[in-house]
């Protein structure tokens, strides 16, 4: 089975886009050319700010969906390699439940 990647792009409007792919280089080129997604197409250029490599695309896709649900501050902690801050930025902990 092919390897997979979960990645985060920073868009020109300062928003983040989280995705997954089997070919990170090719997918980044698609985003840059406006063929990636509706979100990035309207917010070019984009910059790859983070990625994780997995043994298969299913695991990368699972991680993509997990990270997509995170707050901006939690994504930034991941991007900035601050794993100790991730539990503190959990929506469940912030809301008291």
Secondary structure as UniProt FT lines:
FT   STRAND          4..11
FT   TURN            12..13
FT   STRAND          16..21
FT   HELIX           24..32
FT   TURN            33..34
FT   HELIX           38..41
FT   STRAND          46..54
FT   HELIX           57..68
FT   HELIX           72..79
FT   TURN            80..81
FT   HELIX           83..86
FT   HELIX           87..89
FT   HELIX           91..94
FT   TURN            95..96
//
